[in-house]
Amino acid sequence: MNGWRSQWHLLLLNSLTCGLEICVAAGITYVPPLLLEAGVEERYMTMVLGIGPVLGLLFIPLIGSASDRCHSSYGRRRPFIWLLSLGVLVALLIIPHADVLAARLAWGGRTLQVGFLILGVGLLDFCGQVCFTPLEALLSDLYREEEDCSQAFAMFSFMVSVGGCIGYLLPAVDWSHSILSDYLGGQAECLFSLLILIFISSVLITMKVSEEPSSAGSIPVGSGSLLDSGSGAMEAGQCGVPRPCWYLLKCKLRLLKSGPLVCLLRTCWTMTPAIYRSYCHVPKVMRRLCVAQLCSWMAVMSFMLFFTDFVGEGLYQGVPSASPGSLSRQQYDEGIRMGSLGLFLQCATSTFFSLVMSRLVRHFGSRWVYLSSMVSFTVSALVICLSKSVVLVTAMAALTGYAYAMLQTLPYTLTCHYHKEKEIYMPKRKTKGLLKNGVATKQDYISPAEEEAGLIHHVFFRQDSYDFYPNNNQNGSSHIPVAGELEAADAGCDKRGVGLDFAILDSTFLLSQVFPTLFMGMIVQFAQSVTAYIACAAIFGVVAIYTASHIVFDQKDLKS
């Protein structure tokens, strides 16, 4: 019974994960036609779709690290989830009503409508993708044991897959003939109204059941200020302020003191250089995992982004630029629908493997699961390249869901495992450094003349955390380095939070979307065949298998 309760709690906790994936999948699927109808050319339309991932690459490390250091009475992660969810909600309101918003302004027009669309698309993609990072960190905070963490992220992957299935199906429904269209308007208004309802419900459910422990506590009670006047004054109100207004004022003051926006701004102002140093100089185990994750996502995303176009042009011999109603255009549209069916089956397969992922890891081990999933993906991509059978290609597309489920689960479980046994997987190596003329530096060789002249003072740099420790000299005294610099480093990077490492993993997912959109068009143009899409995915799959073989899955891998 407790097992069922735990699974039900995990399901409710990950409801926002499902809601986010529904909104991102449905919104981004429906947005390209809206942009094209507004007059945006296709080459610029693909650039608009890249705004969100690029912004995510810039801000994910800041948001992940700020959530690690946030001292809010509402918890560390939930304030950022609220803030990013608000951005998603605003985007869902802007996109279907861009023409109305532009028309209400006296100087509005088609250009302003396009501007509102671009703003909504960028905001939806950015906030939707980045919001997964604090959600993943929240799961890590609530489920610290390795077995519990594995089940938590298996449910996370399951809800992502379910959200993808629903998100791909919703735009395919003709909402213009439904009852809602009589009250809301056309297809876009009905679709996005439904998305808003789903998203708000998922946010409220997740926030209700998360029960994140407070990291700040309440405002201290004293006798010398208006805020610290004791519980009796709190109940009765003070200085003529009604009790409900008093509680509202208190909440606002708490938010100003430790809200997510203030925490993020404070982090940007004081800790940005240190965060990006930690972001770039990751521990060895995380570096290997991130390289494998990037190559794996490059393979999977190269397949997912262009699979429908491959089916429409490659298998069905359709022409996307043909005039509407022509045979070539009909063949292309039919191929697009069949390709969408293949992606839907991929999500369905991913849903199944998400449910059994923890059992597979328990029986076969993390190494076998990771490598077998990428081998199955690579073989599937090769079969798709060589086959002309629509049925076989669709079946192979469904099989790629195994790799998709693994990438949503296993890397995050491994990261939790690294942080749980930090002294083993992330040891803080002390590297000999020095102070030269009051400036902390690193040097491989120290000349005897410099050392005797007293120009050099030995310092120990903690390479992974960027902390500085003075080394006692022969007289037993120590030289303290530049105070401001060392205090900032000590306060900001003393402990590497799991939120920052989750942000790095999520950055690999964003990079995997940016690279194919930049270079895949040129590769296909050079090859004169859309089969190059899937061939590149297969090549990335081979590279991913090689890099995955170097991941540290357990302590035995550290010795090798």
C-alpha positions as CSV (number, residue, x, y, z in Angstrom):
1,M,0.0,0.0,0.0
2,N,2.8,2.3,0.8
3,G,4.4,1.6,-2.6
4,W,1.2,2.7,-4.3
5,R,1.0,5.8,-2.2
6,S,4.6,6.6,-3.0
7,Q,3.9,6.2,-6.8
8,W,0.8,8.2,-6.6
9,H,2.7,11.0,-4.8
10,L,5.4,10.9,-7.4
11,L,2.7,11.1,-10.1
12,L,1.2,14.2,-8.6
13,L,4.6,15.7,-7.9
14,N,5.5,15.4,-11.6
15,S,2.2,16.8,-12.9
16,L,3.9,20.1,-13.8
17,T,6.5,18.1,-15.7
18,C,3.7,16.7,-17.8
19,G,2.0,20.1,-18.1
20,L,5.2,21.8,-19.3
21,E,5.9,19.1,-21.9
22,I,2.3,19.4,-23.2
23,C,2.5,23.1,-23.6
24,V,6.0,23.1,-25.1
25,A,5.2,20.3,-27.5
26,A,1.8,21.6,-28.6
27,G,2.9,25.2,-28.6
28,I,6.0,24.8,-30.6
29,T,4.2,22.4,-33.0
30,Y,1.5,24.9,-33.7
31,V,3.7,28.0,-33.8
32,P,5.4,27.6,-37.2
33,P,2.1,27.9,-39.1
34,L,1.2,31.0,-37.1
35,L,4.6,32.6,-38.0
36,L,4.3,31.7,-41.7
37,E,0.7,33.0,-41.8
38,A,2.0,36.3,-40.2
39,G,4.4,36.7,-43.1
40,V,7.7,35.3,-41.6
41,E,9.9,33.6,-44.1
42,E,10.9,30.0,-43.4
43,R,14.6,30.7,-42.9
44,Y,13.8,33.4,-40.3
45,M,11.1,31.1,-38.7
46,T,13.8,28.5,-37.8
47,M,15.9,31.3,-36.3
48,V,12.9,32.3,-34.1
49,L,12.6,28.7,-32.8
50,G,16.3,28.9,-31.8
51,I,15.8,32.0,-29.5
52,G,14.6,29.9,-26.5
53,P,17.5,27.4,-26.5
54,V,20.1,30.1,-26.9
55,L,18.6,32.1,-24.0
56,G,18.4,29.0,-22.0
57,L,22.1,28.3,-22.5
58,L,22.9,31.7,-21.1
59,F,20.6,31.7,-18.1
60,I,20.4,28.0,-17.0
61,P,23.6,28.1,-15.0
62,L,22.5,31.2,-13.2
63,I,19.1,29.9,-12.4
64,G,20.4,26.5,-11.3
65,S,23.1,28.0,-9.1
66,A,20.7,30.6,-7.7
67,S,18.2,27.9,-6.7
68,D,21.0,26.1,-4.9
69,R,21.7,29.3,-2.8
70,C,18.2,30.6,-2.5
71,H,17.1,31.2,1.2
72,S,13.4,31.5,0.9
73,S,10.7,30.7,3.4
74,Y,8.9,28.9,0.5
75,G,11.9,26.6,-0.2
76,R,14.8,26.8,-2.7
77,R,13.2,25.5,-5.9
78,R,9.6,26.4,-5.7
79,P,10.0,30.2,-6.0
80,F,11.9,29.7,-9.3
81,I,9.3,27.2,-10.5
82,W,6.6,29.8,-9.8
83,L,8.5,32.5,-11.6
84,L,9.2,30.4,-14.8
85,S,5.7,29.1,-14.8
86,L,4.4,32.6,-14.8
87,G,6.5,33.2,-18.0
88,V,5.0,30.1,-19.6
89,L,1.5,31.4,-18.8
90,V,2.1,34.8,-20.2
91,A,3.5,33.2,-23.4
92,L,0.3,31.0,-23.7
93,L,-1.8,34.2,-23.5
94,I,0.3,36.2,-26.0
95,I,0.7,33.7,-28.9
96,P,-2.9,33.2,-29.9
97,H,-3.8,36.8,-29.3
98,A,-0.9,38.5,-31.0
99,D,-3.1,40.0,-33.7
100,V,-5.5,41.4,-31.2
101,L,-2.8,42.9,-29.1
102,A,-1.2,44.5,-32.1
103,A,-4.6,45.9,-33.3
104,R,-5.3,47.5,-29.9
105,L,-2.3,49.7,-30.3
106,A,-2.7,52.8,-32.5
107,W,0.7,52.2,-34.1
108,G,0.2,48.5,-34.4
109,G,0.3,46.5,-37.6
110,R,1.7,43.3,-39.1
111,T,5.2,44.1,-37.8
112,L,4.0,44.4,-34.3
113,Q,2.0,41.2,-34.6
114,V,5.1,39.4,-35.6
115,G,6.9,41.0,-32.7
116,F,4.3,39.7,-30.2
117,L,4.5,36.3,-31.8
118,I,8.3,36.2,-31.5
119,L,8.1,37.4,-27.9
120,G,5.6,34.7,-27.1
121,V,7.5,31.9,-28.8
122,G,10.8,32.9,-27.2
123,L,9.2,33.2,-23.8
124,L,7.4,29.8,-24.1
125,D,10.4,27.9,-25.2
126,F,12.8,29.6,-22.8
127,C,10.7,29.4,-19.6
128,G,9.3,26.0,-20.6
129,Q,12.7,24.4,-21.1
130,V,14.5,26.1,-18.2
131,C,11.7,25.3,-15.7
132,F,12.7,21.6,-15.9
133,T,16.0,22.4,-14.1
134,P,14.5,23.5,-10.7
135,L,11.9,20.7,-11.1
136,E,14.7,18.1,-11.4
137,A,16.5,19.7,-8.5
138,L,13.3,19.5,-6.4
139,L,13.1,15.8,-7.1
140,S,16.7,15.4,-6.0
141,D,16.0,17.4,-2.8
142,L,12.9,15.3,-1.9
143,Y,14.3,11.9,-2.8
144,R,17.9,11.6,-1.7
145,E,18.3,7.8,-1.5
146,E,19.6,6.2,-4.7
147,E,16.7,3.8,-5.1
148,D,14.1,6.6,-4.4
149,C,15.9,9.0,-6.7
150,S,15.9,6.4,-9.5
151,Q,12.2,5.9,-9.1
152,A,11.6,9.7,-9.0
153,F,13.4,10.3,-12.3
154,A,11.7,7.3,-13.9
155,M,8.4,8.9,-13.1
156,F,9.8,12.2,-14.4
157,S,10.6,10.6,-17.7
158,F,7.2,8.9,-17.8
159,M,5.4,12.2,-17.3
160,V,7.6,13.8,-20.0
161,S,6.6,11.1,-22.4
162,V,2.9,11.3,-21.6
163,G,3.1,15.0,-22.0
164,G,4.7,14.6,-25.4
165,C,2.0,12.2,-26.5
166,I,-0.7,14.6,-25.5
167,G,1.1,17.6,-26.9
168,Y,1.6,16.0,-30.3
169,L,-2.1,15.0,-30.5
170,L,-3.8,18.2,-29.3
171,P,-2.8,20.3,-32.4
172,A,-4.1,17.5,-34.7
173,V,-7.7,17.8,-33.3
174,D,-10.0,20.2,-35.3
175,W,-11.1,22.5,-32.5
176,S,-12.8,24.9,-34.8
177,H,-15.9,22.7,-35.0
178,S,-16.1,22.2,-31.2
179,I,-18.5,23.8,-28.8
180,L,-15.6,25.8,-27.3
181,S,-15.0,27.6,-30.6
182,D,-18.4,29.3,-30.3
183,Y,-17.2,31.1,-27.1
184,L,-13.4,31.4,-27.6
185,G,-12.9,31.8,-31.4
186,G,-11.0,29.7,-33.8
187,Q,-8.6,26.8,-33.7
188,A,-5.7,28.7,-32.0
189,E,-7.8,30.2,-29.3
190,C,-9.4,26.9,-28.4
191,L,-6.1,25.1,-28.4
192,F,-4.3,27.6,-26.2
193,S,-7.2,28.0,-23.8
194,L,-7.1,24.3,-23.2
195,L,-3.3,24.5,-22.7
196,I,-3.7,27.3,-20.2
197,L,-6.3,25.2,-18.2
198,I,-4.0,22.1,-18.3
199,F,-1.0,24.1,-17.3
200,I,-2.6,26.0,-14.4
201,S,-4.0,22.7,-13.0
202,S,-0.6,21.0,-13.2
203,V,1.2,23.9,-11.5
204,L,-1.3,24.0,-8.6
205,I,-1.0,20.2,-8.1
206,T,2.8,20.1,-8.0
207,M,3.0,23.1,-5.7
208,K,0.5,21.5,-3.4
209,V,2.2,18.2,-3.0
210,S,5.8,19.2,-3.2
211,E,6.2,20.1,0.6
212,E,9.7,21.5,0.0
213,P,11.4,22.1,3.4
214,S,12.0,25.8,4.2
215,S,15.6,26.9,4.1
216,A,15.2,30.3,5.6
217,G,12.8,30.1,8.5
218,S,10.5,32.8,9.6
219,I,11.3,36.4,10.4
220,P,12.9,36.6,13.8
221,V,10.7,37.9,16.6
222,G,12.0,40.7,18.7
223,S,10.7,43.8,20.5
224,G,12.3,46.7,18.7
225,S,10.6,46.9,15.4
226,L,7.2,46.8,13.8
227,L,7.8,43.4,12.3
228,D,9.0,41.9,15.6
229,S,6.4,42.9,18.0
230,G,5.3,39.4,19.1
231,S,2.5,37.1,18.3
232,G,-0.2,38.9,20.1
233,A,0.2,42.0,18.0
234,M,0.3,39.8,14.9
235,E,-3.1,38.5,15.7
236,A,-4.7,41.8,16.6
237,G,-3.1,43.9,13.9
238,Q,-0.9,46.9,14.8
239,C,-1.0,50.6,14.5
240,G,-4.5,50.3,13.0
241,V,-3.5,47.9,10.3
242,P,-6.1,45.1,9.8
243,R,-4.9,41.6,10.3
244,P,-5.3,40.4,6.7
245,C,-3.4,43.4,5.4
246,W,-0.7,42.8,8.0
247,Y,-0.2,39.2,6.8
248,L,-0.1,40.5,3.2
249,L,2.5,43.1,4.1
250,K,4.6,40.4,5.9
251,C,4.5,38.1,2.9
252,K,5.6,41.0,0.6
253,L,8.5,41.8,2.9
254,R,9.5,38.2,2.9
255,L,9.4,38.1,-0.9
256,L,11.4,41.2,-1.1
257,K,13.9,39.7,1.3
258,S,14.4,36.3,-0.3
259,G,12.3,36.1,-3.4
260,P,13.4,34.2,-6.6
261,L,13.9,37.3,-8.6
262,V,16.0,39.0,-5.9
263,C,18.0,35.8,-5.4
264,L,18.6,35.6,-9.1
265,L,19.6,39.2,-9.4
266,R,21.9,38.9,-6.4
267,T,23.5,35.8,-7.9
268,C,24.0,37.6,-11.3
269,W,25.6,40.6,-9.5
270,T,27.9,38.8,-7.1
271,M,28.6,35.3,-8.3
272,T,28.4,35.3,-12.1
273,P,32.1,34.8,-12.8
274,A,32.4,32.1,-10.2
275,I,29.3,30.3,-11.4
276,Y,30.5,30.2,-15.0
277,R,33.9,29.0,-13.8
278,S,32.2,26.2,-12.0
279,Y,30.0,25.7,-15.0
280,C,32.9,25.3,-17.3
281,H,35.4,23.5,-15.0
282,V,33.2,20.6,-14.0
283,P,34.5,17.5,-12.0
284,K,35.8,14.7,-14.1
285,V,32.9,12.4,-13.6
286,M,30.4,15.1,-14.6
287,R,32.5,16.1,-17.6
288,R,32.4,12.6,-19.0
289,L,28.7,12.3,-18.3
290,C,28.0,15.6,-20.0
291,V,30.0,14.8,-23.1
292,A,28.1,11.5,-23.5
293,Q,24.8,13.3,-22.8
294,L,25.6,15.9,-25.5
295,C,26.4,13.3,-28.1
296,S,23.4,11.2,-27.2
297,W,21.0,14.2,-27.4
298,M,22.6,15.3,-30.7
299,A,21.7,11.9,-32.1
300,V,18.2,11.8,-30.7
301,M,17.3,15.5,-31.5
302,S,18.8,15.2,-35.1
303,F,16.3,12.4,-35.6
304,M,13.3,14.0,-33.9
305,L,13.6,17.5,-35.4
306,F,13.7,16.3,-39.0
307,F,12.0,12.8,-39.0
308,T,8.7,14.1,-40.3
309,D,10.4,16.0,-43.2
310,F,12.4,12.9,-44.0
311,V,9.3,10.8,-44.3
312,G,7.4,13.4,-46.3
313,E,10.2,14.0,-48.8
314,G,12.2,10.8,-48.7
315,L,9.6,8.0,-48.3
316,Y,6.6,9.7,-49.9
317,Q,8.5,11.7,-52.5
318,G,6.5,14.8,-51.7
319,V,7.5,18.4,-52.3
320,P,6.9,20.9,-49.5
321,S,7.1,23.9,-51.8
322,A,4.5,22.5,-54.3
323,S,1.3,24.4,-54.7
324,P,-1.6,23.4,-52.3
325,G,-3.8,20.7,-53.8
326,S,-1.2,19.3,-56.1
327,L,-0.2,15.6,-56.0
328,S,3.3,16.4,-54.7
329,R,2.0,18.5,-51.9
330,Q,-0.6,15.9,-51.0
331,Q,2.1,13.2,-50.8
332,Y,4.2,15.5,-48.6
333,D,1.3,16.2,-46.3
334,E,0.5,12.5,-46.0
335,G,4.2,11.8,-45.2
336,I,4.1,14.5,-42.5
337,R,1.1,12.8,-40.9
338,M,2.8,9.4,-41.0
339,G,6.0,11.0,-39.5
340,S,4.0,12.5,-36.7
341,L,2.5,9.1,-36.0
342,G,6.1,7.7,-35.8
343,L,7.0,10.4,-33.2
344,F,3.8,9.6,-31.3
345,L,4.8,6.0,-31.1
346,Q,8.2,7.0,-30.0
347,C,6.6,8.9,-27.0
348,A,4.4,5.8,-26.3
349,T,7.5,3.5,-26.3
350,S,9.3,6.0,-24.1
351,T,6.4,5.9,-21.7
352,F,6.6,2.2,-21.4
353,F,10.4,2.2,-20.8
354,S,10.1,5.0,-18.3
355,L,7.9,2.7,-16.2
356,V,10.4,-0.2,-16.2
357,M,13.6,1.9,-16.2
358,S,14.4,1.4,-12.5
359,R,13.8,-2.3,-12.8
360,L,16.1,-2.5,-15.8
361,V,18.8,-0.6,-14.0
362,R,18.4,-2.8,-10.9
363,H,18.7,-6.1,-12.9
364,F,21.2,-5.2,-15.6
365,G,23.1,-2.1,-14.3
366,S,23.3,1.5,-15.4
367,R,26.1,0.8,-17.9
368,W,24.1,-1.9,-19.8
369,V,21.0,0.3,-19.9
370,Y,22.8,3.3,-21.3
371,L,24.8,1.5,-23.9
372,S,22.0,-0.8,-25.0
373,S,19.6,2.2,-25.5
374,M,22.1,4.0,-27.7
375,V,23.0,0.8,-29.6
376,S,19.3,0.2,-30.3
377,F,18.9,3.9,-31.4
378,T,21.9,3.7,-33.8
379,V,20.7,0.4,-35.3
380,S,17.2,1.9,-35.8
381,A,18.6,5.0,-37.5
382,L,20.7,2.8,-39.8
383,V,17.7,0.7,-40.7
384,I,15.6,3.8,-41.5
385,C,18.4,5.1,-43.8
386,L,18.5,1.9,-45.8
387,S,14.8,0.9,-45.8
388,K,12.0,2.2,-48.0
389,S,9.2,0.4,-46.1
390,V,6.9,2.8,-44.3
391,V,5.9,0.2,-41.8
392,L,9.5,-0.8,-41.0
393,V,10.6,2.9,-40.7
394,T,7.6,3.6,-38.4
395,A,8.5,0.6,-36.2
396,M,12.1,1.7,-36.0
397,A,11.0,5.2,-35.0
398,A,9.0,3.8,-32.2
399,L,12.0,1.8,-31.0
400,T,14.0,5.1,-30.5
401,G,11.8,5.8,-27.6
402,Y,14.0,3.5,-25.5
403,A,16.9,6.0,-25.8
404,Y,14.7,9.0,-25.2
405,A,13.4,7.5,-21.9
406,M,17.0,6.7,-20.8
407,L,18.2,10.2,-21.5
408,Q,15.4,11.6,-19.3
409,T,16.2,9.3,-16.4
410,L,19.7,7.8,-16.1
411,P,22.0,10.9,-16.3
412,Y,20.1,12.6,-13.5
413,T,20.1,9.5,-11.3
414,L,23.9,9.3,-11.8
415,T,24.3,12.9,-10.9
416,C,22.4,12.4,-7.7
417,H,24.6,9.4,-7.0
418,Y,27.7,11.5,-7.5
419,H,26.5,14.2,-5.1
420,K,25.5,11.7,-2.5
421,E,29.0,10.3,-2.4
422,K,30.8,13.5,-3.2
423,E,34.0,12.7,-1.4
424,I,34.5,9.7,-3.7
425,Y,33.3,11.0,-7.1
426,M,34.0,14.7,-6.7
427,P,37.1,14.9,-4.4
428,K,38.4,18.5,-3.9
429,R,42.0,18.2,-5.1
430,K,44.4,20.7,-3.7
431,T,46.7,22.1,-6.4
432,K,49.7,24.0,-5.4
433,G,49.5,27.7,-6.2
434,L,50.9,31.0,-5.1
435,L,50.4,34.6,-4.4
436,K,52.5,36.9,-6.5
437,N,52.4,40.6,-5.6
438,G,49.1,40.1,-3.8
439,V,47.4,38.3,-6.7
440,A,46.3,34.7,-6.5
441,T,47.8,32.7,-9.4
442,K,48.8,29.2,-10.3
443,Q,52.3,28.2,-11.3
444,D,53.9,24.9,-12.1
445,Y,57.4,26.1,-11.2
446,I,58.6,28.5,-8.5
447,S,62.1,29.8,-8.9
448,P,64.3,29.7,-5.7
449,A,65.1,33.4,-6.1
450,E,61.4,34.4,-6.1
451,E,60.7,32.2,-3.1
452,E,63.7,33.5,-1.1
453,A,62.8,37.1,-1.9
454,G,59.4,36.7,-0.3
455,L,57.5,37.6,-3.4
456,I,55.8,34.3,-3.5
457,H,53.4,32.9,-0.8
458,H,52.1,29.4,-1.2
459,V,48.4,29.0,-1.5
460,F,46.3,25.9,-2.0
461,F,43.6,26.2,-4.7
462,R,40.7,23.8,-4.4
463,Q,40.4,23.2,-8.1
464,D,36.8,22.2,-8.3
465,S,35.3,24.7,-5.8
466,Y,37.7,27.6,-6.4
467,D,38.4,28.1,-2.7
468,F,41.7,29.4,-1.5
469,Y,43.6,28.1,1.5
470,P,46.9,29.7,2.7
471,N,49.6,27.2,3.4
472,N,51.5,27.7,6.7
473,N,55.1,28.7,6.2
474,Q,58.1,27.6,8.2
475,N,57.5,30.1,10.9
476,G,54.0,28.8,11.5
477,S,52.3,32.0,10.2
478,S,50.1,32.3,7.2
479,H,49.6,34.9,4.5
480,I,45.9,35.7,3.9
481,P,45.2,36.4,0.2
482,V,43.1,39.3,-1.1
483,A,40.2,39.3,1.3
484,G,37.4,40.4,-0.9
485,E,38.2,38.0,-3.7
486,L,38.7,35.0,-1.5
487,E,35.6,35.7,0.6
488,A,33.5,35.9,-2.5
489,A,34.9,32.6,-3.8
490,D,34.5,30.9,-0.4
491,A,30.9,32.1,-0.1
492,G,29.8,31.3,-3.7
493,C,31.6,28.1,-4.7
494,D,32.3,26.3,-1.5
495,K,29.8,23.6,-2.3
496,R,28.9,22.5,-5.8
497,G,25.1,22.3,-5.7
498,V,23.1,19.6,-7.6
499,G,21.1,22.4,-9.3
500,L,24.1,23.6,-11.1
501,D,25.0,20.2,-12.4
502,F,21.5,19.6,-13.5
503,A,21.7,22.9,-15.3
504,I,24.8,21.6,-17.1
505,L,22.9,18.4,-18.2
506,D,20.0,20.5,-19.4
507,S,22.4,22.7,-21.4
508,T,23.5,19.7,-23.4
509,F,19.8,19.2,-24.4
510,L,19.6,22.8,-25.5
511,L,22.9,22.6,-27.4
512,S,21.6,19.5,-29.2
513,Q,18.8,21.6,-30.6
514,V,21.0,24.5,-31.6
515,F,23.7,22.6,-33.5
516,P,21.4,20.7,-35.9
517,T,19.4,23.7,-36.8
518,L,22.5,25.6,-37.7
519,F,24.3,23.0,-39.8
520,M,21.9,20.3,-40.8
521,G,20.4,22.4,-43.7
522,M,23.9,22.8,-45.2
523,I,24.6,19.1,-44.9
524,V,21.4,18.1,-46.6
525,Q,21.9,20.7,-49.3
526,F,25.4,19.3,-50.0
527,A,24.2,15.7,-50.0
528,Q,21.1,16.5,-52.1
529,S,19.1,14.0,-50.0
530,V,17.0,14.3,-46.8
531,T,18.4,10.9,-45.8
532,A,21.4,12.9,-44.5
533,Y,19.2,13.9,-41.6
534,I,18.9,10.3,-40.3
535,A,22.5,9.4,-41.4
536,C,23.8,12.2,-39.2
537,A,21.7,10.9,-36.3
538,A,23.3,7.5,-36.8
539,I,26.8,8.9,-36.8
540,F,26.1,10.9,-33.6
541,G,24.8,7.6,-32.2
542,V,28.1,5.8,-32.9
543,V,30.0,8.7,-31.2
544,A,27.5,8.6,-28.3
545,I,28.2,4.8,-27.8
546,Y,31.9,5.5,-27.6
547,T,31.6,8.4,-25.1
548,A,29.1,6.5,-23.0
549,S,31.6,3.7,-22.5
550,H,33.8,6.2,-20.6
551,I,31.1,7.3,-18.2
552,V,31.8,6.6,-14.5
553,F,28.9,4.4,-13.5
554,D,30.4,3.1,-10.2
555,Q,33.5,3.2,-8.1
556,K,35.2,0.6,-10.3
557,D,35.2,3.0,-13.2
558,L,37.2,5.5,-11.2
559,K,40.2,3.2,-11.1
560,S,40.2,2.9,-14.9
